[in-house]
Amino acid sequence: MVTLQSLARQAAELDALYRDLGAKALDALRQSDPELARELDDMWDENAPRWLTEKPLGFGGRSALELLANDERDRVMRALLQLKCGIST
């Protein structure tokens, strides 16, 4: 039987995995694209890893990490600029 407690535990485990993946992705970006990593750090501070793995509406169901993996850096940079200027994506 599935319980709310077991589902909550699984959700917490998944959340921890996403945070870890985001942190690893940010570390990789610091090596491969320091400019983008600085923008993320400046914009999101400790939430930058989470932002990399979330799937905001403006990315068509994909995360910033997925876009970067598909060589869509410009789209990610545009989103950061829009957010910085207060324009909704």
Helices and strands as residue ranges (DSSP letters): H 4-32, H 34-44, G 45-47, H 48-53, G 57-59, H 64-69, H 73-84
